[in-house]
Amino acid sequence: MQLTVKKILVPIAFTDNCLKAKDYADAIAKQFGAEVELLHVVEASPYEVYQQRGIVADVPIYESALGSVPRASQKYIVKDVMAETRGELEKIASSNGMGVKHVTDVKHGHSVDEILRAIDEYKPDLVVMATHGRTGVRHMLLGSVAERIVRLSPVPVLTVRWAE
C-alpha cells in the first residue's frame, strides 16, 4: 500500500495549538507535495437559530474576530467577522516558510457540521487538528470538536494534543 497525501485540511481556531497543528500539516505537506486548506468556522450563536425560526427579529452584533473588546464604533456583524477572519487566515498562510501551497476558507455555522462539510467539499486525504485538552466535567459540558471529527470523518485525522 502506498500512502499519498495531496490535500490536508487544518481547522484553525487561532490558538497556539492550532498553529502547532498547522506546522505539523505543513511538514507533512512538504514531504508529499500536498496543498493545505486552512479552515475557520465562525460559530453561529443560538440567537441566529432563534432568528431563523422567527423567534427574534435581529442577529446580534459580534465582537471582533481577533478577540479584542470593540469600542462602541467597532462592532461587527457576521459578514464582517468572516471577512476579518479570512484576512487573519491569509496572514497565517502567507507566513509559511516551507513553500507549501495554502488555500483558506471561512464558514459560518456549527464547527463539527462545517468541518465535516469542508471534508466533503475539499476532499482532503488527511485532517490535522488541535485538541484543547478538556477533561472531566468541562469535556462533558463543552464536548470535543476534535473527538467528534475523529469519530465522524471519512478520512484519517491526526490530532495535535493541547499542552500548557
C-alpha positions as CSV (number, residue, x, y, z in Angstrom):
1,M,0.0,0.0,0.0
2,Q,1.4,3.4,-1.0
3,L,0.4,6.4,1.1
4,T,-0.4,9.5,-0.9
5,V,-1.3,12.8,0.5
6,K,-2.3,15.6,-1.9
7,K,-4.7,17.7,0.3
8,I,-4.7,18.4,4.0
9,L,-7.4,20.2,5.9
10,V,-6.5,22.1,9.0
11,P,-9.3,23.6,11.1
12,I,-7.9,26.8,12.8
13,A,-9.3,28.4,15.9
14,F,-6.4,30.9,16.2
15,T,-5.0,29.2,19.3
16,D,-1.3,28.4,19.7
17,N,-2.1,24.7,19.5
18,C,-4.0,25.2,16.2
19,L,-0.9,26.9,14.8
20,K,1.1,24.0,16.0
21,A,-1.3,21.7,14.1
22,K,-0.7,23.9,11.0
23,D,3.0,23.4,11.4
24,Y,2.6,19.6,11.5
25,A,0.4,19.8,8.4
26,D,3.0,22.0,6.7
27,A,5.7,19.5,7.4
28,I,3.6,16.6,6.1
29,A,2.6,18.7,3.0
30,K,6.2,19.5,2.3
31,Q,7.1,15.8,2.3
32,F,4.3,14.8,0.0
33,G,4.0,17.9,-2.2
34,A,0.5,18.5,-0.8
35,E,-1.8,21.5,-0.5
36,V,-3.1,22.7,2.8
37,E,-6.5,24.2,3.4
38,L,-6.8,26.4,6.5
39,L,-10.5,26.5,7.7
40,H,-12.0,28.7,10.4
41,V,-15.6,28.3,11.5
42,V,-17.3,31.4,12.8
43,E,-19.6,29.7,15.3
44,A,-23.3,30.5,14.9
45,S,-24.9,31.9,18.0
46,P,-28.1,30.4,19.5
47,Y,-29.7,33.7,18.7
48,E,-29.2,33.2,15.0
49,V,-31.1,29.9,15.3
50,Y,-33.9,31.8,17.0
51,Q,-33.9,34.4,14.2
52,Q,-34.1,31.7,11.6
53,R,-37.1,30.3,13.3
54,G,-38.7,33.7,13.6
55,I,-38.5,33.9,17.4
56,V,-36.2,37.0,17.4
57,A,-36.0,39.7,14.8
58,D,-32.3,40.7,14.5
59,V,-29.0,38.9,14.5
60,P,-26.9,40.1,17.5
61,I,-23.8,42.2,17.0
62,Y,-20.5,40.2,17.3
63,E,-17.2,41.3,18.8
64,S,-14.0,41.4,16.7
65,A,-12.8,38.0,15.4
66,L,-9.5,38.9,16.9
67,G,-11.0,38.6,20.3
68,S,-10.4,42.2,21.3
69,V,-13.2,44.1,23.0
70,P,-14.5,46.5,20.4
71,R,-15.2,50.2,21.1
72,A,-18.9,51.2,20.5
73,S,-18.0,52.2,16.9
74,Q,-16.2,48.9,16.2
75,K,-18.9,46.3,16.4
76,Y,-19.0,43.8,13.6
77,I,-21.8,41.8,12.1
78,V,-21.2,38.2,11.0
79,K,-20.1,39.0,7.4
80,D,-17.6,41.5,8.7
81,V,-16.3,38.9,11.2
82,M,-15.9,36.4,8.4
83,A,-14.0,38.9,6.2
84,E,-11.7,39.9,9.1
85,T,-11.2,36.2,9.9
86,R,-10.3,35.5,6.3
87,G,-7.7,38.2,6.5
88,E,-6.2,36.6,9.5
89,L,-6.1,33.2,7.8
90,E,-4.4,34.7,4.8
91,K,-1.7,36.2,7.1
92,I,-1.1,32.8,8.7
93,A,-1.0,31.1,5.2
94,S,1.4,33.7,3.9
95,S,3.8,33.4,6.9
96,N,4.6,29.9,5.7
97,G,8.3,29.4,5.3
98,M,8.2,25.9,3.8
99,G,7.0,26.7,0.3
100,V,3.7,24.8,0.9
101,K,0.6,26.0,-1.1
102,H,-2.2,27.1,1.2
103,V,-5.8,27.9,0.5
104,T,-8.2,29.4,3.1
105,D,-11.9,29.1,3.8
106,V,-14.2,30.7,6.4
107,K,-17.5,29.1,7.1
108,H,-20.4,30.2,9.4
109,G,-22.3,27.6,11.5
110,H,-21.7,24.8,13.9
111,S,-18.0,23.7,14.0
112,V,-18.4,20.0,13.7
113,D,-21.0,20.3,10.9
114,E,-18.9,22.8,8.9
115,I,-15.7,20.8,9.3
116,L,-17.4,17.7,8.0
117,R,-19.0,19.7,5.2
118,A,-15.5,21.0,4.3
119,I,-14.1,17.4,4.3
120,D,-16.9,16.5,1.9
121,E,-16.3,19.5,-0.4
122,Y,-12.5,19.8,-0.3
123,K,-11.9,16.0,-0.3
124,P,-8.6,16.0,1.8
125,D,-6.5,12.9,2.2
126,L,-5.9,13.9,5.9
127,V,-7.2,16.3,8.5
128,V,-4.8,17.7,11.0
129,M,-6.3,19.4,14.0
130,A,-5.6,20.5,17.6
131,T,-7.3,19.3,20.7
132,H,-7.9,21.6,23.6
133,G,-7.2,19.2,26.4
134,R,-10.6,19.4,28.2
135,T,-11.2,16.6,30.6
136,G,-13.8,15.6,33.2
137,V,-16.8,17.8,33.6
138,R,-15.5,20.5,31.2
139,H,-15.2,17.9,28.5
140,M,-18.7,16.5,29.2
141,L,-20.3,20.0,29.2
142,L,-18.3,21.6,26.3
143,G,-17.7,18.4,24.3
144,S,-14.8,18.0,21.9
145,V,-14.9,19.1,18.3
146,A,-11.7,17.1,17.6
147,E,-13.2,13.9,19.2
148,R,-16.4,14.2,17.1
149,I,-14.3,14.8,13.9
150,V,-12.2,11.7,14.7
151,R,-15.3,9.6,15.1
152,L,-17.2,11.0,12.1
153,S,-14.6,11.9,9.5
154,P,-14.4,9.6,6.4
155,V,-10.7,10.4,6.1
156,P,-7.8,9.9,8.6
157,V,-7.4,12.6,11.3
158,L,-4.2,13.5,13.1
159,T,-4.7,15.3,16.4
160,V,-2.2,17.5,18.0
161,R,-2.5,17.4,21.7
162,W,-3.0,20.6,23.7
163,A,-0.2,21.4,26.1
164,E,0.2,24.1,28.7
